[in-house]
Amino acid sequence: MKQSSRRKKGKLLQNLVRDKILKTFRHLKKKDVDVAQTGEPGIDIKLSKTARRLVRHSFETKNQERMATIYQWYDQADKNAKDEPVLVIKQNGRRPLVVVDLDHFFNLISE
């Protein structure tokens, strides 16, 4: 894959998260939520002071094919779920992580 295609793919995911934040917190303005430039150090979604009071999360976005195994595990959780699927993953020597659907996540933080 070309570098320009990778950048576009990454930017699409950043824009999706930005749009979800703006849709979830409707009183925020576009200037309150911005996306980082490609290669810029730090978080991928930049929040104004106002937005940080509402959204107490920092977002790092990764849009890559090599996460296929995580998606297979999530599909298994979804297949077996009676409610909202949650995938808990852990690597040796690392803390456990939780994987949930993006829409479900924004429903949780909007309450």
Beta strands, then each sheet from edge to edge (+ up, - down):
strand 1: 33-35
strand 2: 45-47
strand 3: 87-89
strand 4: 97-99
sheet 1: 1+ 2-
sheet 2: 3+ 4-
end
